[in-house]
Amino acid sequence: MDFITWPQLWVLLGILFLIAELLSVSFVFAFLSVGAFITALATVLGVTPDLENQLFCFAAVTVLTLLMGRKPLRRWFDSRTRKQEYVESVGDKATVTETIPASGEGRIFYRGTEWAAVSENDESIMAGKPVVIRRMEGSRAVVLLMNNEQLTMKNG
């Protein structure tokens, strides 16, 4: 290659991967970008003089960083962007309209509309039973079956 060197090509690929990450927000292209930048650095330092070594370096760095960093980065990003919607509903009473299976999703009636709901402790809750909203996960409520003491406290 006369017009561009291998390190320049790897840097260009790294930049393209970063742009792709910004467009996709998948947390995959970012690791491809890291692999490309590290490969460019290794090539400049003479560690990866030929294409085979460069491709191996790129693949190894990409896979290692992907395995070690994707899950923590996604968790951090999700926690920073998670909206605190419907926080005011925590502790409120709702009524199950569609039975909530032990490890599945049912429906509750709350504030004039139906919401998807799951049981907090993975117990089945029959339709018609009163529940307490423990937290919201997006537009899905995590609920707990109300006992008699909670019923009298809430109504009394």
VEXVEX-442949 format. One line per 8 residues: number of its first residue (from 1); their letters; for each residue x, y, z of N, C-alpha, C, O, CB. Coordinates in nm, 3 decimals. Glycine has a CB too. Layout:
! VEXVEX-442949
NUM) a) X/Y/Z/X/Y/Z/X/Y/Z/X/Y/Z/X/Y/Z  ... .
//
This chain:
! VEXVEX-442949
1) mdfitwpq) 0.085/-0.118/0.000/0.000/0.000/0.000/0.089/0.124/0.000/0.168/0.147/0.092/-0.097/0.000/0.123  0.074/0.202/-0.105/0.159/0.320/-0.117/0.097/0.445/-0.059/0.168/0.532/-0.008/0.192/0.343/-0.261  -0.035/0.457/-0.068/-0.099/0.583/-0.030/-0.139/0.589/0.117/-0.163/0.698/0.169/-0.220/0.605/-0.115  -0.147/0.475/0.185/-0.186/0.473/0.326/-0.110/0.359/0.395/-0.092/0.251/0.339/-0.342/0.455/0.343  -0.066/0.385/0.517/0.007/0.282/0.590/-0.090/0.196/0.670/-0.205/0.234/0.691/0.113/0.347/0.684  -0.044/0.081/0.714/-0.129/-0.008/0.794/-0.178/0.059/0.922/-0.296/0.049/0.953/-0.053/-0.136/0.828  -0.093/0.128/0.997/-0.144/0.195/1.118/-0.251/0.298/1.086/-0.349/0.312/1.161/-0.030/0.262/1.193  -0.234/0.371/0.976/-0.336/0.470/0.938/-0.468/0.401/0.903/-0.575/0.451/0.937/-0.287/0.554/0.819 .
9) lwvllgil) -0.459/0.287/0.836/-0.578/0.211/0.802/-0.651/0.163/0.928/-0.774/0.170/0.935/-0.542/0.092/0.712  -0.576/0.114/1.026/-0.637/0.068/1.151/-0.702/0.184/1.227/-0.809/0.166/1.286/-0.532/-0.001/1.239  -0.639/0.301/1.226/-0.698/0.418/1.291/-0.827/0.458/1.218/-0.927/0.490/1.283/-0.597/0.537/1.293  -0.824/0.456/1.087/-0.944/0.488/1.009/-1.056/0.389/1.039/-1.171/0.430/1.056/-0.911/0.487/0.858  -1.024/0.260/1.047/-1.124/0.159/1.084/-1.178/0.186/1.224/-1.298/0.173/1.249/-1.063/0.018/1.077  -1.090/0.222/1.316/-1.132/0.253/1.453/-1.231/0.368/1.455/-1.331/0.364/1.528/-1.011/0.287/1.540  -1.204/0.471/1.377/-1.295/0.586/1.371/-1.428/0.546/1.310/-1.534/0.587/1.358/-1.231/0.702/1.289  -1.425/0.466/1.205/-1.549/0.419/1.142/-1.631/0.334/1.240/-1.754/0.345/1.244/-1.518/0.338/1.016 .
17) fliaells) -1.564/0.250/1.318/-1.634/0.169/1.418/-1.696/0.259/1.525/-1.807/0.231/1.572/-1.538/0.067/1.482  -1.626/0.365/1.564/-1.684/0.458/1.662/-1.809/0.527/1.607/-1.907/0.543/1.679/-1.579/0.564/1.703  -1.804/0.567/1.482/-1.922/0.628/1.421/-2.037/0.528/1.416/-2.151/0.564/1.445/-1.890/0.679/1.279  -2.006/0.403/1.380/-2.109/0.299/1.378/-2.168/0.279/1.518/-2.288/0.256/1.531/-2.051/0.166/1.324  -2.085/0.286/1.622/-2.134/0.271/1.759/-2.229/0.384/1.796/-2.332/0.362/1.858/-2.016/0.266/1.858  -2.193/0.504/1.757/-2.279/0.619/1.786/-2.415/0.605/1.719/-2.516/0.651/1.772/-2.212/0.748/1.743  -2.418/0.543/1.603/-2.543/0.525/1.531/-2.624/0.407/1.582/-2.747/0.406/1.571/-2.516/0.507/1.384  -2.556/0.307/1.639/-2.628/0.186/1.679/-2.648/0.173/1.830/-2.748/0.115/1.872/-2.553/0.066/1.630 .
25) vsfvfafl) -2.558/0.224/1.911/-2.560/0.212/2.057/-2.577/0.065/2.098/-2.656/0.033/2.187/-2.674/0.298/2.117  -2.502/-0.023/2.033/-2.512/-0.166/2.062/-2.401/-0.215/2.152/-2.406/-0.329/2.199/-2.512/-0.245/1.934  -2.300/-0.132/2.177/-2.184/-0.171/2.256/-2.110/-0.289/2.197/-2.055/-0.372/2.270/-2.225/-0.202/2.398  -2.109/-0.298/2.065/-2.025/-0.397/1.997/-1.921/-0.324/1.915/-1.802/-0.358/1.919/-2.111/-0.492/1.908  -1.964/-0.224/1.839/-1.872/-0.151/1.755/-1.765/-0.078/1.837/-1.654/-0.057/1.788/-1.948/-0.052/1.668  -1.797/-0.040/1.959/-1.699/0.027/2.044/-1.580/-0.065/2.070/-1.466/-0.020/2.074/-1.764/0.071/2.178  -1.607/-0.193/2.088/-1.499/-0.288/2.115/-1.420/-0.319/1.989/-1.300/-0.344/1.995/-1.555/-0.417/2.175  -1.487/-0.317/1.874/-1.416/-0.330/1.747/-1.323/-0.210/1.728/-1.211/-0.223/1.678/-1.515/-0.341/1.628 .
33) svgafita) -1.371/-0.094/1.769/-1.291/0.027/1.760/-1.166/0.017/1.849/-1.056/0.051/1.806/-1.374/0.150/1.800  -1.184/-0.030/1.972/-1.070/-0.048/2.062/-0.970/-0.145/1.999/-0.849/-0.120/2.002/-1.117/-0.101/2.202  -1.021/-0.254/1.943/-0.932/-0.351/1.877/-0.854/-0.287/1.763/-0.735/-0.314/1.748/-1.012/-0.469/1.823  -0.919/-0.204/1.684/-0.851/-0.137/1.573/-0.746/-0.039/1.622/-0.635/-0.035/1.568/-0.953/-0.065/1.484  -0.778/0.041/1.725/-0.681/0.138/1.777/-0.560/0.068/1.841/-0.446/0.111/1.821/-0.748/0.230/1.879  -0.583/-0.038/1.916/-0.472/-0.112/1.977/-0.386/-0.177/1.869/-0.263/-0.180/1.880/-0.525/-0.220/2.076  -0.450/-0.228/1.765/-0.375/-0.287/1.654/-0.290/-0.181/1.584/-0.176/-0.209/1.546/-0.471/-0.355/1.553  -0.343/-0.061/1.566/-0.266/0.048/1.506/-0.145/0.080/1.592/-0.035/0.099/1.540/-0.354/0.174/1.489 .
41) latvlgvt) -0.164/0.086/1.723/-0.053/0.115/1.814/0.052/0.003/1.809/0.172/0.030/1.804/-0.104/0.132/1.958  0.005/-0.121/1.810/0.098/-0.234/1.805/0.176/-0.235/1.674/0.293/-0.273/1.671/0.022/-0.367/1.822  0.112/-0.194/1.566/0.179/-0.191/1.436/0.283/-0.080/1.431/0.392/-0.100/1.377/0.077/-0.171/1.323  0.252/0.035/1.488/0.348/0.146/1.494/0.470/0.105/1.577/0.583/0.139/1.543/0.282/0.272/1.553  0.445/0.033/1.686/0.555/-0.009/1.774/0.633/-0.128/1.718/0.736/-0.167/1.773/0.501/-0.045/1.910  0.585/-0.184/1.608/0.656/-0.295/1.545/0.623/-0.432/1.602/0.688/-0.530/1.566/0.801/-0.272/1.558  0.524/-0.440/1.689/0.485/-0.568/1.749/0.413/-0.657/1.648/0.426/-0.779/1.652/0.396/-0.544/1.872  0.336/-0.595/1.558/0.261/-0.669/1.456/0.304/-0.622/1.317/0.236/-0.540/1.256/0.106/-0.650/1.474 .
49) pdlenqlf) 0.418/-0.673/1.268/0.472/-0.622/1.142/0.395/-0.666/1.017/0.391/-0.591/0.919/0.614/-0.666/1.128  0.334/-0.784/1.017/0.264/-0.830/0.897/0.113/-0.838/0.921/0.067/-0.831/1.035/0.318/-0.966/0.853  0.039/-0.854/0.813/-0.107/-0.851/0.819/-0.165/-0.962/0.907/-0.262/-0.940/0.978/-0.163/-0.862/0.680  -0.105/-1.081/0.901/-0.157/-1.193/0.983/-0.151/-1.159/1.132/-0.246/-1.184/1.205/-0.077/-1.322/0.954  -0.039/-1.104/1.176/-0.025/-1.065/1.317/-0.121/-0.952/1.353/-0.175/-0.949/1.463/0.119/-1.023/1.346  -0.142/-0.860/1.261/-0.234/-0.749/1.285/-0.377/-0.800/1.300/-0.450/-0.758/1.390/-0.226/-0.646/1.171  -0.416/-0.892/1.212/-0.551/-0.948/1.221/-0.569/-1.028/1.350/-0.674/-1.022/1.413/-0.580/-1.038/1.099  -0.466/-1.102/1.389/-0.474/-1.177/1.515/-0.485/-1.081/1.633/-0.566/-1.103/1.723/-0.350/-1.268/1.531 .
57) cfaavtvl) -0.404/-0.975/1.632/-0.409/-0.875/1.740/-0.547/-0.811/1.746/-0.605/-0.799/1.854/-0.300/-0.765/1.718  -0.600/-0.772/1.632/-0.733/-0.710/1.626/-0.839/-0.804/1.682/-0.920/-0.763/1.765/-0.767/-0.672/1.481  -0.838/-0.928/1.638/-0.937/-1.025/1.685/-0.923/-1.052/1.835/-1.022/-1.054/1.907/-0.924/-1.156/1.607  -0.801/-1.073/1.880/-0.778/-1.105/2.022/-0.819/-0.989/2.112/-0.888/-1.009/2.212/-0.630/-1.140/2.046  -0.777/-0.869/2.078/-0.811/-0.752/2.161/-0.961/-0.728/2.160/-1.021/-0.700/2.264/-0.736/-0.625/2.110  -1.023/-0.740/2.044/-1.168/-0.718/2.034/-1.245/-0.819/2.119/-1.334/-0.781/2.195/-1.213/-0.727/1.887  -1.210/-0.946/2.106/-1.282/-1.050/2.182/-1.259/-1.033/2.332/-1.354/-1.042/2.410/-1.237/-1.190/2.137  -1.135/-1.009/2.373/-1.106/-0.993/2.516/-1.179/-0.874/2.576/-1.239/-0.885/2.683/-0.955/-0.977/2.539 .
65) tllmgrkp) -1.174/-0.760/2.508/-1.242/-0.643/2.563/-1.393/-0.659/2.560/-1.463/-0.612/2.649/-1.202/-0.517/2.486  -1.442/-0.727/2.458/-1.587/-0.752/2.449/-1.632/-0.842/2.564/-1.734/-0.814/2.628/-1.623/-0.816/2.314  -1.558/-0.948/2.589/-1.595/-1.040/2.697/-1.585/-0.976/2.835/-1.667/-1.001/2.922/-1.508/-1.164/2.692  -1.484/-0.893/2.854/-1.462/-0.833/2.986/-1.544/-0.707/3.009/-1.580/-0.676/3.123/-1.316/-0.801/3.003  -1.576/-0.633/2.903/-1.633/-0.502/2.925/-1.776/-0.478/2.885/-1.836/-0.382/2.932/-1.554/-0.408/2.858  -1.832/-0.560/2.799/-1.965/-0.529/2.747/-2.073/-0.530/2.855/-2.151/-0.436/2.865/-2.003/-0.627/2.639  -2.076/-0.634/2.936/-2.181/-0.645/3.037/-2.173/-0.533/3.141/-2.274/-0.469/3.168/-2.173/-0.781/3.106  -2.054/-0.507/3.200/-2.047/-0.395/3.296/-2.079/-0.259/3.232/-2.143/-0.174/3.295/-1.908/-0.389/3.358 .
73) lrrwfdsr) -2.036/-0.240/3.109/-2.063/-0.112/3.043/-2.212/-0.096/3.015/-2.266/0.012/3.035/-1.984/-0.101/2.912  -2.277/-0.202/2.971/-2.423/-0.196/2.947/-2.497/-0.170/3.077/-2.591/-0.090/3.080/-2.472/-0.327/2.884  -2.456/-0.238/3.184/-2.522/-0.219/3.313/-2.506/-0.075/3.360/-2.601/-0.014/3.407/-2.465/-0.317/3.418  -2.385/-0.020/3.347/-2.360/0.118/3.388/-2.442/0.214/3.303/-2.504/0.307/3.355/-2.210/0.151/3.377  -2.442/0.192/3.171/-2.515/0.281/3.081/-2.664/0.275/3.108/-2.731/0.378/3.113/-2.486/0.245/2.935  -2.718/0.154/3.127/-2.861/0.139/3.154/-2.900/0.206/3.285/-3.007/0.268/3.293/-2.898/-0.009/3.159  -2.816/0.195/3.387/-2.850/0.256/3.516/-2.847/0.409/3.507/-2.921/0.476/3.578/-2.753/0.209/3.625  -2.762/0.462/3.421/-2.754/0.608/3.406/-2.867/0.664/3.321/-2.906/0.779/3.338/-2.621/0.647/3.345 .
81) trkqeyve) -2.921/0.582/3.229/-3.024/0.633/3.141/-3.164/0.589/3.181/-3.262/0.635/3.124/-2.996/0.590/3.000  -3.173/0.499/3.280/-3.305/0.450/3.320/-3.385/0.565/3.379/-3.340/0.633/3.472/-3.292/0.334/3.423  -3.501/0.585/3.326/-3.587/0.693/3.375/-3.657/0.648/3.502/-3.692/0.531/3.517/-3.690/0.734/3.267  -3.676/0.740/3.591/-3.744/0.711/3.716/-3.892/0.743/3.701/-3.950/0.814/3.783/-3.683/0.791/3.832  -3.953/0.688/3.595/-4.095/0.711/3.572/-4.178/0.634/3.673/-4.137/0.529/3.722/-4.133/0.672/3.429  -4.292/0.685/3.703/-4.391/0.618/3.785/-4.340/0.583/3.925/-4.390/0.489/3.987/-4.436/0.493/3.715  -4.242/0.656/3.974/-4.192/0.632/4.109/-4.303/0.658/4.211/-4.308/0.594/4.316/-4.069/0.721/4.138  -4.391/0.752/4.178/-4.499/0.785/4.272/-4.597/0.671/4.288/-4.676/0.672/4.383/-4.572/0.909/4.225 .
89) svgdkatv) -4.596/0.572/4.200/-4.690/0.460/4.211/-4.644/0.353/4.309/-4.722/0.266/4.347/-4.711/0.397/4.074  -4.519/0.358/4.351/-4.467/0.258/4.445/-4.545/0.267/4.576/-4.556/0.374/4.636/-4.315/0.278/4.469  -4.598/0.153/4.620/-4.676/0.148/4.743/-4.826/0.159/4.720/-4.904/0.135/4.812/-4.632/0.256/4.834  -4.867/0.195/4.600/-5.009/0.208/4.571/-5.073/0.071/4.549/-5.007/-0.027/4.518/-5.031/0.297/4.448  -5.205/0.070/4.567/-5.283/-0.052/4.551/-5.333/-0.061/4.406/-5.367/0.040/4.345/-5.403/-0.055/4.651  -5.336/-0.184/4.354/-5.391/-0.211/4.221/-5.467/-0.343/4.229/-5.458/-0.414/4.330/-5.278/-0.216/4.110  -5.540/-0.376/4.124/-5.617/-0.500/4.120/-5.571/-0.583/4.001/-5.556/-0.531/3.890/-5.769/-0.471/4.112  -5.548/-0.711/4.023/-5.507/-0.801/3.916/-5.627/-0.826/3.825/-5.733/-0.868/3.871/-5.451/-0.935/3.973 .
97) tetipasg) -5.610/-0.799/3.695/-5.718/-0.822/3.598/-5.695/-0.948/3.517/-5.790/-1.009/3.469/-5.732/-0.702/3.505  -5.571/-0.986/3.502/-5.535/-1.110/3.432/-5.435/-1.182/3.521/-5.330/-1.126/3.555/-5.476/-1.082/3.287  -5.466/-1.305/3.558/-5.383/-1.381/3.652/-5.235/-1.368/3.618/-5.193/-1.382/3.503/-5.423/-1.529/3.651  -5.156/-1.342/3.722/-5.011/-1.333/3.708/-4.954/-1.470/3.740/-4.959/-1.513/3.856/-4.949/-1.220/3.801  -4.899/-1.541/3.642/-4.843/-1.673/3.670/-4.716/-1.662/3.754/-4.656/-1.555/3.764/-4.814/-1.748/3.540  -4.677/-1.774/3.815/-4.563/-1.775/3.907/-4.438/-1.712/3.846/-4.372/-1.630/3.911/-4.533/-1.917/3.949  -4.404/-1.746/3.728/-4.284/-1.689/3.666/-4.318/-1.623/3.533/-4.243/-1.636/3.436/-4.177/-1.798/3.645  -4.429/-1.554/3.530/-4.471/-1.492/3.405/-4.533/-1.356/3.426/-4.521/-1.296/3.533/-4.567/-1.581/3.333 .
105) egrifyrg) -4.599/-1.311/3.323/-4.654/-1.177/3.324/-4.806/-1.182/3.315/-4.863/-1.258/3.236/-4.596/-1.094/3.209  -4.872/-1.101/3.397/-5.016/-1.085/3.392/-5.048/-0.938/3.374/-4.967/-0.862/3.321/-5.082/-1.141/3.519  -5.168/-0.897/3.419/-5.207/-0.758/3.404/-5.274/-0.708/3.531/-5.340/-0.784/3.602/-5.300/-0.741/3.284  -5.254/-0.580/3.560/-5.320/-0.516/3.673/-5.395/-0.393/3.623/-5.364/-0.338/3.518/-5.217/-0.477/3.785  -5.495/-0.351/3.701/-5.568/-0.228/3.673/-5.520/-0.124/3.773/-5.530/-0.144/3.894/-5.724/-0.248/3.681  -5.467/-0.013/3.721/-5.412/0.091/3.807/-5.432/0.226/3.739/-5.394/0.245/3.623/-5.262/0.066/3.837  -5.491/0.320/3.812/-5.515/0.456/3.764/-5.586/0.459/3.628/-5.546/0.534/3.538/-5.383/0.531/3.754  -5.689/0.379/3.616/-5.774/0.386/3.498/-5.724/0.312/3.376/-5.784/0.322/3.270/-5.792/0.525/3.463 .
113) tewaavse) -5.616/0.238/3.389/-5.566/0.164/3.273/-5.502/0.032/3.318/-5.474/0.012/3.436/-5.463/0.249/3.195  -5.481/-0.057/3.222/-5.417/-0.185/3.253/-5.268/-0.174/3.228/-5.221/-0.108/3.136/-5.478/-0.298/3.168  -5.194/-0.242/3.315/-5.048/-0.245/3.307/-5.002/-0.390/3.308/-5.066/-0.476/3.369/-4.984/-0.166/3.425  -4.893/-0.417/3.240/-4.828/-0.548/3.251/-4.771/-0.557/3.391/-4.723/-0.458/3.446/-4.717/-0.568/3.141  -4.775/-0.677/3.450/-4.727/-0.693/3.587/-4.666/-0.832/3.607/-4.707/-0.929/3.545/-4.841/-0.670/3.688  -4.567/-0.837/3.696/-4.508/-0.964/3.739/-4.506/-0.967/3.891/-4.510/-0.862/3.956/-4.363/-0.982/3.681  -4.502/-1.086/3.946/-4.498/-1.102/4.091/-4.356/-1.084/4.142/-4.261/-1.138/4.084/-4.553/-1.241/4.132  -4.341/-1.009/4.250/-4.209/-0.984/4.305/-4.143/-1.112/4.357/-4.022/-1.130/4.343/-4.218/-0.881/4.417 .
121) ndesimag) -4.222/-1.200/4.416/-4.164/-1.321/4.475/-4.201/-1.447/4.396/-4.203/-1.557/4.451/-4.211/-1.336/4.620  -4.229/-1.429/4.268/-4.258/-1.540/4.177/-4.369/-1.633/4.225/-4.361/-1.754/4.210/-4.134/-1.621/4.155  -4.472/-1.574/4.284/-4.589/-1.654/4.321/-4.704/-1.617/4.228/-4.713/-1.503/4.181/-4.629/-1.632/4.470  -4.791/-1.713/4.203/-4.906/-1.689/4.119/-5.007/-1.602/4.195/-5.035/-1.626/4.312/-4.971/-1.823/4.074  -5.062/-1.501/4.126/-5.162/-1.413/4.186/-5.285/-1.416/4.096/-5.278/-1.379/3.979/-5.107/-1.266/4.206  -5.396/-1.459/4.152/-5.519/-1.477/4.075/-5.585/-1.342/4.041/-5.568/-1.243/4.112/-5.617/-1.564/4.153  -5.659/-1.342/3.931/-5.734/-1.223/3.889/-5.831/-1.183/3.999/-5.890/-1.269/4.064/-5.809/-1.249/3.756  -5.848/-1.053/4.019/-5.938/-1.000/4.120/-5.870/-0.971/4.254/-5.928/-0.903/4.338/-6.051/-1.097/4.142 .
129) kpvvirrm) -5.750/-1.022/4.275/-5.679/-1.001/4.403/-5.616/-0.862/4.407/-5.570/-0.811/4.305/-5.569/-1.110/4.423  -5.615/-0.800/4.526/-5.548/-0.671/4.542/-5.397/-0.692/4.558/-5.352/-0.786/4.623/-5.605/-0.594/4.665  -5.321/-0.603/4.498/-5.175/-0.610/4.507/-5.119/-0.472/4.540/-5.187/-0.371/4.526/-5.114/-0.662/4.373  -4.994/-0.471/4.583/-4.921/-0.347/4.610/-4.811/-0.337/4.505/-4.739/-0.433/4.480/-4.862/-0.344/4.756  -4.798/-0.221/4.446/-4.691/-0.199/4.348/-4.561/-0.175/4.425/-4.551/-0.080/4.503/-4.723/-0.079/4.252  -4.463/-0.262/4.401/-4.335/-0.252/4.472/-4.234/-0.165/4.395/-4.156/-0.091/4.455/-4.276/-0.392/4.495  -4.236/-0.176/4.263/-4.149/-0.093/4.179/-4.197/-0.104/4.034/-4.277/-0.191/4.000/-3.998/-0.136/4.192  -4.146/-0.014/3.952/-4.178/-0.017/3.809/-4.050/-0.048/3.733/-3.944/0.007/3.763/-4.240/0.119/3.762 .
137) egsravvl) -4.062/-0.135/3.636/-3.951/-0.167/3.545/-3.998/-0.128/3.406/-4.054/-0.209/3.333/-3.910/-0.320/3.552  -3.973/-0.002/3.371/-4.026/0.051/3.246/-4.176/0.070/3.261/-4.221/0.144/3.348/-3.994/-0.042/3.126  -4.253/0.002/3.177/-4.399/0.012/3.187/-4.459/-0.113/3.251/-4.580/-0.135/3.244/-4.460/0.034/3.048  -4.375/-0.194/3.313/-4.422/-0.316/3.380/-4.409/-0.300/3.531/-4.305/-0.259/3.583/-4.342/-0.440/3.331  -4.518/-0.332/3.601/-4.519/-0.320/3.747/-4.473/-0.451/3.810/-4.508/-0.560/3.764/-4.660/-0.282/3.798  -4.395/-0.438/3.915/-4.358/-0.553/3.997/-4.444/-0.542/4.121/-4.435/-0.444/4.196/-4.202/-0.556/4.032  -4.529/-0.644/4.145/-4.631/-0.633/4.249/-4.616/-0.744/4.353/-4.548/-0.845/4.331/-4.770/-0.638/4.187  -4.682/-0.722/4.465/-4.685/-0.818/4.575/-4.829/-0.828/4.623/-4.897/-0.727/4.639/-4.589/-0.775/4.692 .
145) lmnneqlt) -4.873/-0.949/4.646/-5.009/-0.974/4.693/-5.028/-0.908/4.829/-4.946/-0.925/4.919/-5.039/-1.126/4.700  -5.137/-0.832/4.844/-5.165/-0.766/4.972/-5.223/-0.867/5.069/-5.305/-0.951/5.032/-5.264/-0.647/4.953  -5.177/-0.859/5.194/-5.237/-0.944/5.296/-5.348/-0.866/5.367/-5.367/-0.748/5.339/-5.128/-0.992/5.399  -5.422/-0.930/5.457/-5.537/-0.866/5.523/-5.497/-0.744/5.602/-5.571/-0.645/5.605/-5.605/-0.965/5.615  -5.380/-0.747/5.668/-5.335/-0.633/5.749/-5.311/-0.511/5.659/-5.348/-0.399/5.695/-5.205/-0.668/5.826  -5.250/-0.532/5.542/-5.227/-0.422/5.449/-5.359/-0.368/5.395/-5.373/-0.248/5.374/-5.138/-0.467/5.334  -5.456/-0.457/5.372/-5.586/-0.415/5.323/-5.656/-0.321/5.421/-5.710/-0.218/5.381/-5.674/-0.536/5.296  -5.654/-0.356/5.550/-5.721/-0.272/5.647/-5.648/-0.141/5.670/-5.711/-0.038/5.693/-5.734/-0.345/5.777 .
153) mkng) -5.515/-0.144/5.663/-5.437/-0.020/5.678/-5.462/0.074/5.561/-5.474/0.195/5.580/-5.287/-0.052/5.689  -5.470/0.021/5.441/-5.488/0.102/5.321/-5.629/0.159/5.313/-5.650/0.272/5.270/-5.457/0.020/5.195  -5.727/0.078/5.355/-5.865/0.121/5.349/-5.908/0.202/5.472/-6.003/0.280/5.466/-5.955/0.002/5.333  -5.838/0.183/5.582/-5.881/0.243/5.707/-5.813/0.366/5.736/-5.839/0.429/5.839/-5.863/0.154/5.818 .
//
